[in-house]
Structures are given as C-alpha cells and as structure tokens.
Amino acid sequence: MNKISNLGRILFFIFMPIMMFAQVSASLDKIAVIKGDSATYTITATGDDIEFPKLASIEGHPVVGTSTSTSISIINGNMQKVKKVSYTFTPEYTFTIPNYSIIVDGKEEQTEPIKIKVIKPTASTSNDDLQLFLKIDKTEAYVGEALKATIVFKYKVGIDIIDIALEDFKIKHFFLKTLDQTKPYEENGFIVLKQSYLLFPQLAGDYTIDKQLINVAIREYRTNMKRWTKVYSKELNLKIKPLPSNLSIQGDYTISASVDKLQTKANDPINLTLTIKGSGNIDDIEEFKLDMQNEVVYSTKPTINTFIKDGKYSGTFTQKISIIADKDFTIPSIEFKYFDIKNKKVKTIKTKSFDIKVKGSSKAIAPSIQTNQNINTNTVQVAPKIVYKYKESNPYLKYIFASIGFVLGVIATYLLLNKKTKKQDTRELSIRIKKAKNDKDLYNILLPYSHNIKIVDIIKKLEENIYNKGSNKINKDDLYDIVEDYDLK
C-alpha cells in the first residue's frame, strides 16, 4: 500500500511541471448576469511566446474593453510566463461562449466553451423602500408623434441616500429629447424624484422599453460605509403605426407667407418669409423649394424654434426666400401636406400667392444681345471696309462676301459696346456697394450675382450676420476687387 502511495507521489511530481506549462484556460467573472450588466471573459495562457485572439465581439456582443496582465512563475527552477487577456462585454441573452484558438510557443491550443446566463431583473413594487417606475402617456402612437415618458424614483423618508445614478434612457429607432428634471418633493412618507423625456418614433412597429435602472448609494448606519444597490422598473410595450400616404410629418399646423414689398426694380430682390406654426414633429419639416423657371431664387436654411405648450411639443418653422426678376412675376402658393393627428386624416394647407410688379430691365438676369439698330456710328469705331475682286463667272459671290463683312462688323461693334457696358455696370455696382449702409443693404445688392463663387461666399457671411446673429466682417475694398474681375453678364 505504501509502495503504491509513494509511486503516486513520484508520478505527480514528475508530471506536475508538464501540467503547469503551456496550459490554456478560460473563465468568467460571473456565470449569471442581470440583463444590462457587463461581464468579463478572461483567457489565461502559460508559455514564452503567446498569441491571443483579437476579439471585437463575443457571439455578436461588442467587446467594450480589453485589458492585459503578465506574471512570472518559477516551478522547480523553471521560469514560465503567465499572460491573461480580459474582454468586457454586455450579454443580451443566455448563450455559450465558443472555444477560441491561442498559439502558445508555436502550438495551437483551444479554450473550453463556457455558458453565460442572462437573467431578467426583478422590478421594484410599491411595498419596497426603494421604488422605480416608468410611466408613459400613451402606448400607441404614429411615427413622429411625441410620447412623454417619465421615470419616477421614490425612497422612504429616513434612508440616507448618498448618491443616485440613473442609467441612460435608451430605445432603438426613437429620437430622444430630455426635459428638465423636477425638484424632489415628499409624498406619503417617500421622497419623490422625476425625470421626463419626449420620445419621437422614427419607424413603425412593436417596441419594448426595457426595465429602467437606477444605482443608489446608501450609507449604512452601523459601519458608516457606502453600499450600492440597483433598483429596476417594469418594462413597457409600445405600438407605433405608420403615417398614411408616405407622409413624414404629423401634428396640427398653420402656414402663412409674407413679402417685404409688392413692387420692386429690376435686380432688386423680393424677400418672402414662410412661417409654419403648430405642434407635432416640427423638427422634421424639410426646406421648401420654389419652382420658378424665369426668376433667380435664393433660399436660406430654415430656422426652427421649439417649446412645450399645453403639454405638447410645439414650435415655429421659418424660412427666408429671395426672388429676383427683370419683369413682372407671381410668387406661387406654397403647399404643405401633413397628417392631422387630431382628426386622423391627411390635411393640406397653403399660403396665398403674390403678384409682383417689376420696373425697368435687368442685365444680370436676362442679358440681351444688341443689334445694329442700337449702334451709334458716331461714337463707335466700325471695322474697316474690305474690298474684294469678284470673278464675273460667279455674280453671286460678291453678295456672299458682302454678307460676311457685314456680320464681322456687327460682331466687332457688339464686343466694343459690351466691353464699354461692362465697365459702366461694374462702376455702377461699386457705387451701390459703397453706399450700402448695413449688411441688409449689401445683401440685397449682391444677391443678383449669387452665381459667382466669390460673391456667394460673401452672401453667406451676410446671411449669417442678418439671420443668425453672426459677426462676419465684410471688407469692401476686397469686394471692389472681386467686382472689377467679375463679368456681370
């Protein structure tokens, strides 16, 4: 018996180094986690040259953190390196972590699979000292319709709360807007705190708002130590319905439009202001485009101011549009279509149209080519007359050459007049720029030339100064240089 026992001891000490060396193992810091909590998966390997797997995710769960540690162990005089790599992730459901390959001293080793269990947290009740509730004003809504969600935390008077940490409110396919937190108040022996949100669904479907979590630090009276505890709410189910007719806007709105004047000069802009007011997903209203073929239309980006009114998410949408023309025109009615959330039907509202009178003509908008009828031969040098010899065998040839000479003369005259006109127009524009008293005047003067890249940059700066309280400085000397090089036609 003793001989067998002694033999076992000898074999153990012989094979113990082999069992210790080049060994690979995997472990979890916890085999069961509450949904929403993180877990750490660690691979340990012993050897001189170790190559660990690079894990971006574990069975579809993103790895949010990686840490590495190395230690040295000496067994029976043999020194070995022990290396650990830990991967932190948040499991959403119960699953088995698969085996992974590790290269140790040139040899491939495998970890063993490990099962991790995800359990649902227990929601607090009205009988608990610490309570968390999730409330929502409606469980059915349309895409874009605002839902008000409120998280209510209650704790019994007398409990020494040191710290409170509310987890971020998260739900996929919803736009979230955080409202102001209410001040704590006492009610029926509890201290009550409330945090509200507005949820704007972006896609139709059935959704579940997971149990909300709040971490509470309590001071223990006996030990005076801080103890953290987790408090959960119940989950809520939502049904989001699509808007009809492929609409993206819902709510209740009014629309209006106004112009700064009904009569203008050629090249002077008419400024149109479009305003939409009401409640709903007003943030999703897109910029309007005016379909005007014969006029130059320049639009600013809309501004949207939002607020809560009578418990509804409301606001004002404003867009500025400038129109330039060289003849009378009509600003058409602007149409806005949305889903009337109150009456559950598609509604179309419109602005009125505006008839605009334009005095004079515009070279910047509709340049005209001068003909020989407008040429003053007393002041303009005409191309010299060319004399040709014609062969008597072709009596029509002289008429052909005469026509060519006439056309060349007209073209030369036009180019001379055009050059003179350009200088005159450039001089007039420079004078108007010099007389501009403010950014608004300068903006209106430059707007007809918005198709020039350099002038567009200045227009944008002026636009920011006028409509967004910008502080861009415009150097008129630089502007004169741009005008000199710019072909107004």
CORRAJO-V19078 format. One record per residue. N is the residue number from 1. SS is DSSP state (hx for helix, st for strand, lp for the rest). Layout:
n	ss
N	SS
N	SS
This chain:
n	ss
1	lp
2	hx
3	hx
4	hx
5	hx
6	hx
7	hx
8	hx
9	hx
10	hx
11	hx
12	hx
13	hx
14	hx
15	hx
16	hx
17	hx
18	hx
19	hx
20	hx
21	lp
22	lp
23	lp
24	st
25	st
26	st
27	st
28	st
29	lp
30	lp
31	lp
32	st
33	st
34	st
35	lp
36	lp
37	lp
38	lp
39	st
40	st
41	st
42	st
43	st
44	st
45	st
46	st
47	lp
48	lp
49	lp
50	st
51	st
52	lp
53	lp
54	lp
55	lp
56	lp
57	st
58	st
59	lp
60	lp
61	st
62	st
63	st
64	st
65	st
66	st
67	st
68	st
69	st
70	st
71	st
72	st
73	st
74	st
75	st
76	lp
77	lp
78	st
79	st
80	st
81	st
82	st
83	st
84	st
85	st
86	st
87	st
88	st
89	st
90	lp
91	lp
92	lp
93	lp
94	lp
95	st
96	st
97	st
98	lp
99	lp
100	lp
101	st
102	st
103	st
104	st
105	lp
106	lp
107	st
108	st
109	st
110	st
111	lp
112	lp
113	lp
114	st
115	st
116	st
117	st
118	st
119	st
120	lp
121	lp
122	lp
123	lp
124	lp
125	lp
126	lp
127	lp
128	lp
129	lp
130	st
131	st
132	st
133	st
134	st
135	st
136	st
137	lp
138	lp
139	lp
140	st
141	st
142	st
143	lp
144	lp
145	lp
146	st
147	st
148	st
149	st
150	st
151	st
152	st
153	st
154	st
155	st
156	st
157	lp
158	lp
159	lp
160	lp
161	st
162	st
163	st
164	st
165	st
166	st
167	lp
168	lp
169	lp
170	lp
171	lp
172	lp
173	lp
174	st
175	st
176	st
177	st
178	st
179	lp
180	lp
181	lp
182	lp
183	lp
184	lp
185	st
186	st
187	st
188	lp
189	lp
190	st
191	st
192	st
193	st
194	st
195	st
196	st
197	st
198	st
199	st
200	st
201	st
202	lp
203	lp
204	lp
205	st
206	st
207	st
208	st
209	st
210	lp
211	lp
212	lp
213	st
214	st
215	st
216	st
217	st
218	st
219	st
220	lp
221	lp
222	lp
223	lp
224	lp
225	lp
226	st
227	st
228	st
229	st
230	st
231	st
232	st
233	lp
234	lp
235	lp
236	st
237	st
238	st
239	st
240	st
241	st
242	lp
243	lp
244	hx
245	hx
246	hx
247	lp
248	lp
249	lp
250	st
251	st
252	st
253	st
254	st
255	st
256	st
257	st
258	st
259	st
260	lp
261	lp
262	lp
263	st
264	st
265	st
266	lp
267	lp
268	lp
269	lp
270	st
271	st
272	st
273	st
274	st
275	st
276	st
277	st
278	st
279	st
280	st
281	lp
282	hx
283	hx
284	hx
285	lp
286	lp
287	lp
288	lp
289	lp
290	lp
291	lp
292	lp
293	lp
294	lp
295	lp
296	st
297	st
298	st
299	st
300	lp
301	lp
302	lp
303	st
304	st
305	st
306	st
307	st
308	st
309	st
310	lp
311	lp
312	st
313	st
314	st
315	st
316	st
317	st
318	st
319	st
320	st
321	st
322	st
323	st
324	st
325	lp
326	lp
327	lp
328	lp
329	st
330	st
331	st
332	lp
333	lp
334	lp
335	st
336	st
337	st
338	st
339	st
340	st
341	lp
342	lp
343	lp
344	lp
345	st
346	st
347	st
348	st
349	st
350	st
351	lp
352	lp
353	lp
354	st
355	st
356	st
357	st
358	st
359	st
360	lp
361	lp
362	lp
363	lp
364	lp
365	lp
366	lp
367	lp
368	lp
369	lp
370	lp
371	lp
372	hx
373	hx
374	hx
375	lp
376	lp
377	lp
378	lp
379	lp
380	lp
381	lp
382	lp
383	lp
384	lp
385	lp
386	lp
387	lp
388	lp
389	lp
390	lp
391	lp
392	lp
393	lp
394	lp
395	lp
396	lp
397	hx
398	hx
399	hx
400	hx
401	hx
402	hx
403	hx
404	hx
405	hx
406	hx
407	hx
408	hx
409	hx
410	hx
411	hx
412	hx
413	hx
414	hx
415	hx
416	hx
417	hx
418	hx
419	hx
420	hx
421	hx
422	hx
423	hx
424	hx
425	hx
426	hx
427	hx
428	hx
429	hx
430	hx
431	hx
432	hx
433	hx
434	hx
435	hx
436	lp
437	lp
438	lp
439	hx
440	hx
441	hx
442	hx
443	hx
444	hx
445	hx
446	hx
447	hx
448	hx
449	hx
450	lp
451	lp
452	lp
453	hx
454	hx
455	hx
456	hx
457	hx
458	hx
459	hx
460	hx
461	hx
462	hx
463	hx
464	hx
465	hx
466	hx
467	hx
468	lp
469	lp
470	lp
471	lp
472	lp
473	lp
474	lp
475	lp
476	hx
477	hx
478	hx
479	hx
480	hx
481	hx
482	hx
483	hx
484	hx
485	hx
486	lp
487	lp
488	lp
489	lp
